[in-house]
Amino acid sequence: MKNIKGNLRLKKVTKGDSHFLYDLLLERNPIVNISHKKMPTYEEHVKFVGSPPYSKWYIIFYSGKECGSIYLSKTDEIGIFLKKGLAKKGIGSNALKILMKENPRRRYLANINPKNKNSIRFFKKHHFKLLQHTYELSKNRYKM
């Protein structure tokens, strides 16, 4: 892990961060999403940001620039997303370390789409272990 902590900081998300967070969401490959099936409208997104959806949610700043977000859900699940081109620079690793140091928990979880190989590698590198793959049968597909 690169030592970039001096240039990295986390700032609590406010409604004023909605535009940056929406742009970040637009960069995300839909195949790796696990939290939503379709892209929300900007208005839906602003409402989501103001709800507040997570127990802790931060914008990641590196060298004074917004470069991603990281959150801790109300059930201690960690989610992290960096702008394109910023992976493998130590930013995510250091943001994860800061998040866990500032928000100690008995355990942390990461709910990852099995198709998201980069995220799986990232969390495995940080000693997260696979617990389960969850399958769903929705009512509209259930016929007997």
C-alpha positions in Angstrom: 0.0 0.0 0.0 1.5 3.3 -1.0 1.9 5.9 1.8 -0.4 8.7 0.5 -2.2 9.3 3.8 -0.9 12.9 4.1 -2.6 13.7 0.7 -5.8 11.8 1.4 -8.8 12.9 3.5 -12.4 12.0 3.9 -15.1 14.6 4.1 -18.7 13.8 5.2 -21.2 13.8 2.3 -23.7 16.7 2.2 -26.5 17.4 -0.3 -24.0 19.8 -2.0 -22.0 16.7 -3.1 -25.0 15.3 -5.1 -23.6 16.4 -8.4 -20.2 14.8 -7.9 -21.8 11.6 -6.5 -24.1 11.4 -9.5 -21.3 11.8 -11.9 -19.4 9.1 -10.0 -22.5 6.9 -10.3 -22.6 7.5 -14.1 -19.0 6.1 -14.3 -20.0 2.8 -12.6 -20.3 -0.2 -14.9 -24.0 -1.3 -14.5 -22.9 -5.0 -14.5 -21.2 -4.6 -11.1 -24.1 -2.9 -9.3 -25.7 -4.7 -6.5 -27.6 -1.9 -4.8 -29.8 -0.9 -7.8 -31.0 -2.3 -11.0 -31.4 0.9 -13.0 -29.8 4.3 -13.0 -31.8 6.7 -10.9 -32.8 10.2 -12.2 -30.8 13.1 -10.8 -33.8 14.1 -8.7 -34.1 10.6 -7.3 -30.4 10.7 -6.5 -30.5 14.0 -4.7 -33.4 12.7 -2.6 -31.3 9.6 -1.8 -28.3 11.6 -0.8 -30.4 13.7 1.6 -32.2 10.8 3.1 -29.4 9.9 4.7 -28.9 6.3 3.4 -25.8 5.3 5.3 -24.5 5.6 8.9 -21.3 7.2 7.5 -20.7 8.5 4.0 -17.6 10.4 2.8 -16.2 12.0 -0.3 -12.6 10.8 -0.8 -10.2 13.7 -1.5 -6.7 13.0 -2.8 -4.3 16.0 -3.3 -7.2 18.3 -2.7 -9.4 16.8 -5.5 -12.6 14.7 -5.2 -11.7 11.3 -6.4 -14.3 8.9 -5.0 -16.7 8.0 -2.2 -16.7 5.5 0.6 -19.6 4.6 3.0 -20.4 2.4 6.0 -24.0 1.2 5.9 -26.3 0.9 8.9 -25.5 -2.8 8.9 -21.7 -2.2 8.7 -21.3 -2.9 5.0 -18.5 -0.9 3.3 -18.9 0.4 -0.2 -16.2 2.2 -2.1 -16.0 3.7 -5.6 -13.2 5.7 -7.2 -13.2 7.7 -10.4 -11.9 6.0 -13.4 -8.2 5.7 -13.7 -7.5 6.0 -10.0 -7.5 2.3 -9.0 -4.3 0.7 -7.8 -2.8 3.9 -6.5 -3.3 3.2 -2.8 -6.3 5.7 -2.6 -8.9 3.0 -1.9 -6.7 1.1 0.6 -5.9 4.3 2.6 -9.5 5.5 2.5 -10.6 2.0 3.8 -8.0 2.2 6.6 -9.2 5.7 7.6 -12.9 4.7 7.5 -12.3 1.7 9.8 -10.0 3.7 12.2 -12.6 6.5 12.5 -15.6 4.1 12.7 -14.5 1.0 14.7 -16.9 -2.0 14.5 -16.8 -5.6 15.7 -16.7 -6.6 12.0 -17.2 -5.1 8.6 -18.9 -6.5 5.5 -18.6 -5.9 1.8 -21.6 -6.8 -0.3 -20.2 -7.4 -3.8 -21.6 -8.5 -7.1 -19.8 -11.7 -8.0 -19.1 -10.2 -11.4 -17.2 -7.4 -9.9 -13.7 -9.0 -10.0 -11.8 -5.8 -9.1 -13.8 -5.2 -5.9 -13.5 -8.9 -4.9 -9.7 -8.7 -5.3 -9.6 -5.4 -3.4 -11.5 -6.7 -0.4 -9.6 -10.1 -0.4 -6.4 -8.1 -0.3 -7.6 -6.4 2.8 -8.4 -9.8 4.5 -12.2 -9.9 3.9 -13.5 -13.5 3.5 -16.3 -14.7 1.4 -19.4 -15.6 3.5 -22.1 -16.4 1.0 -23.6 -15.9 -2.4 -27.3 -15.0 -2.1 -29.9 -16.0 -4.7 -33.4 -14.6 -5.1 -36.6 -15.9 -6.6 -38.9 -13.0 -7.3 -42.6 -13.5 -7.0 -43.3 -12.7 -10.7 -41.0 -15.7 -11.7 -42.3 -18.2 -9.2 -44.7 -20.7 -10.8 -45.7 -24.1 -9.5 
